[in-house]
């Protein structure tokens, strides 16, 4: 089984990353709304939406939002937030969802670069283009690879939700590999995350192959200047060529 199918379906994933708040998501989405000028009832697709943290914020601005994710458990949890403006569905983002249907497609919180076959990155971006209307926008939020490399801590621990997570990170074959070990109720668990260390130039190549053109580049959720060495995030806005 691919690591992300196992890990993202685990309740421990959400315990470990639960510190990422709705307030953080609201800040980011509101800043994007000001920049892009969201209009009521525009259609938005949230790729790899998880439990719907960003989808909820988009729907609160009266966009018609569909959140899709490969994790059945995440979609099941997200369904409690479903409304007239918001629905969720289990779907693989490598496959076109609705052709030329969306004003905006979002892919946030480094929900990309997971695949063992690197061609799947282009397949996903090509599907993004097909999902977009001709004048649509794609917003992608990824970690900033040079910053991650510079700040890498090989081992650390996080104590959250009553569980001590022991985390080991290494860089190998242009990927960051994170091993997560912990004990809970007398049982030992180990999960992995393997994510491509994609730089801005990597994305520029992938976007070109998929038929997307980058129009904006930002380095944080305030939509501040992107600095290759200092920015924590790489936020890209693009449109179909």
C-alpha positions in Angstrom: 0.0 0.0 0.0 1.2 3.5 -0.8 2.4 5.2 2.4 -0.2 8.1 2.1 -3.1 5.7 1.9 -2.1 4.1 5.2 -1.0 7.2 7.1 -3.7 9.6 6.0 -6.4 7.1 6.9 -4.9 6.8 10.4 -6.4 8.8 13.3 -2.8 9.5 14.4 -2.1 11.7 11.4 -4.7 14.1 12.6 -3.4 14.0 16.2 0.1 14.8 15.1 -0.9 17.7 12.8 -3.9 18.9 14.8 -2.0 22.1 15.8 -2.6 23.6 12.4 -5.7 25.6 13.2 -8.8 26.9 11.5 -7.5 30.4 12.3 -4.4 29.7 10.1 -6.6 28.4 7.3 -8.9 31.4 7.6 -6.0 33.9 7.4 -4.7 32.3 4.2 -8.1 31.9 2.5 -9.1 35.5 3.4 -5.9 36.9 1.9 -6.4 34.9 -1.2 -10.0 36.2 -1.5 -8.7 39.8 -1.3 -6.1 39.1 -4.0 -8.3 37.0 -6.4 -11.7 38.7 -5.8 -13.8 35.7 -4.9 -17.4 36.1 -6.0 -20.5 34.4 -4.5 -21.3 31.0 -6.0 -18.1 30.6 -8.0 -17.1 27.0 -8.1 -14.0 25.7 -6.2 -12.3 22.3 -6.0 -10.1 21.5 -3.0 -7.7 18.7 -3.9 -6.6 16.5 -1.1 -8.8 18.3 1.3 -8.2 16.1 4.3 -10.9 16.8 6.9 -11.9 20.0 5.2 -10.0 22.7 7.1 -9.6 24.9 4.1 -12.8 23.8 2.3 -14.8 25.1 5.3 -13.2 28.5 5.0 -13.8 28.7 1.3 -17.4 27.8 1.7 -17.8 30.5 4.4 -17.0 33.0 1.6 -20.0 31.6 -0.3 -18.0 29.7 -2.9 -19.5 26.5 -4.0 -16.9 24.1 -2.8 -16.2 20.4 -3.5 -13.5 18.8 -1.3 -11.9 15.6 -2.6 -9.5 13.2 -0.9 -8.3 9.7 -1.4 -8.7 9.0 2.4 -12.1 7.6 3.1 -11.7 8.3 6.8 -10.9 12.0 6.2 -13.9 12.4 3.9 -16.1 10.7 6.4 -15.0 13.2 9.1 -15.3 16.1 6.7 -18.9 15.2 5.9 -20.2 16.7 9.1 -19.4 20.1 7.7 -21.4 19.5 4.5 -23.8 22.3 3.6 -25.5 24.0 0.6 -22.1 25.5 -0.3 -19.9 22.5 0.6 -19.7 18.8 -0.3 -17.1 16.1 -0.1 -16.2 13.0 -2.1 -13.6 10.3 -2.1 -11.6 10.8 -5.3 -8.0 10.5 -6.7 -6.7 13.9 -7.7 -4.7 12.3 -10.6 -8.1 11.8 -12.3 -10.1 14.6 -13.8 -13.1 15.3 -11.5 -15.3 17.6 -13.7 -13.9 18.9 -16.9 -13.8 22.8 -17.3 -16.1 23.1 -14.2 -14.1 25.2 -11.7 -13.2 28.8 -11.2 -10.6 27.8 -8.7 -8.7 24.6 -7.8 -6.8 24.5 -4.6 -4.0 22.2 -3.4 -2.9 23.3 0.0 -0.6 22.3 2.9 1.9 20.3 0.8 -0.7 17.8 -0.5 1.4 16.9 -3.5 4.6 15.1 -4.5 3.7 11.9 -2.7 3.8 9.5 -5.6 6.3 6.7 -6.3 6.0 7.4 -10.0 7.2 11.0 -10.7 5.0 11.1 -13.8 2.0 11.2 -11.5 3.0 14.8 -10.6 2.4 15.9 -14.2 -0.7 13.7 -14.4 -2.1 15.5 -11.4 -1.3 19.0 -12.7 -2.7 18.0 -16.2 -6.0 17.0 -14.4 -6.0 20.3 -12.6 -5.9 22.1 -15.9 -8.8 20.0 -17.2 -10.8 20.7 -14.1 -10.4 24.5 -14.6 -12.5 26.8 -16.6 -10.5 28.6 -19.4 -10.1 31.6 -17.1 -9.8 29.6 -13.9 -7.0 29.8 -11.3 -4.9 27.1 -9.6 -3.6 27.9 -6.1 -0.9 25.5 -4.8 0.7 25.7 -1.3 3.9 23.6 -0.8 6.8 23.7 1.6 9.8 25.7 0.4 12.4 23.0 -0.3 15.6 25.1 0.2 14.3 26.3 3.6 13.4 22.8 4.6 16.9 21.5 3.7 18.6 24.3 5.5 16.5 23.9 8.7 16.4 20.1 8.7 16.6 18.5 12.2 17.4 14.8 11.9 15.5 13.8 15.0 13.0 15.4 17.4 10.0 14.5 19.5 6.4 15.9 19.6 4.2 15.2 22.6 0.6 15.9 21.6 -2.8 14.2 22.3 -1.2 12.1 25.0 1.2 10.5 22.6 5.0 11.0 22.3 5.8 11.0 18.5 9.5 10.3 17.7 10.3 11.7 14.3 13.3 11.1 12.2 14.0 13.0 8.9 16.5 12.4 6.1 17.0 13.5 2.6 17.5 10.9 -0.1 17.0 10.8 -3.8 15.5 14.3 -3.9 12.9 13.4 -1.3 12.4 14.2 2.3 11.7 11.0 4.2 10.1 11.3 7.6 9.7 8.3 9.9 7.1 8.6 12.7 7.3 6.1 15.6 5.2 6.0 18.8 3.4 3.8 21.3 -0.2 3.9 22.1 -2.2 1.6 24.5 0.7 -0.8 24.6 1.1 -1.1 20.9 4.0 0.2 18.8 3.3 2.1 15.5 5.5 3.3 12.7 4.5 5.4 9.7 6.4 7.1 6.9 6.0 10.2 4.8 8.0 10.5 1.5 7.6 13.8 -0.2 9.4 15.2 -3.2 11.7 18.1 -2.5 10.3 20.2 -5.4 11.9 23.7 -5.9 10.4 26.6 -7.8 12.3 25.6 -10.9 10.9 22.0 -10.6 7.4 23.4 -10.4 8.0 25.7 -13.4 9.0 22.7 -15.4 6.0 20.6 -14.2 3.5 23.4 -14.9 4.9 24.0 -18.4 4.4 20.3 -19.1 0.9 20.4 -17.8 -0.1 23.5 -19.6 -0.2 25.9 -16.7 1.4 29.4 -16.4 2.5 30.8 -13.0 1.2 34.3 -12.4 2.0 34.9 -8.7 4.6 33.5 -6.3 4.4 34.1 -2.5 6.4 32.9 0.5 3.9 32.8 3.4 0.2 32.8 4.3 0.2 36.6 4.4 1.1 36.5 0.7 4.4 38.0 1.5 7.5 38.1 -0.8 9.0 34.7 -1.7 12.7 34.4 -0.7 14.2 31.1 -1.8 16.4 30.8 1.3 14.1 32.3 4.0 10.5 31.6 3.1 8.8 28.7 4.8 6.2 28.2 2.1 6.1 28.3 -1.7 2.7 29.4 -2.8 2.0 29.5 -6.5 -1.0 30.9 -8.5 -1.3 29.8 -12.1 -3.8 29.7 -15.0 -4.3 27.5 -18.0 -2.1 28.4 -21.0 
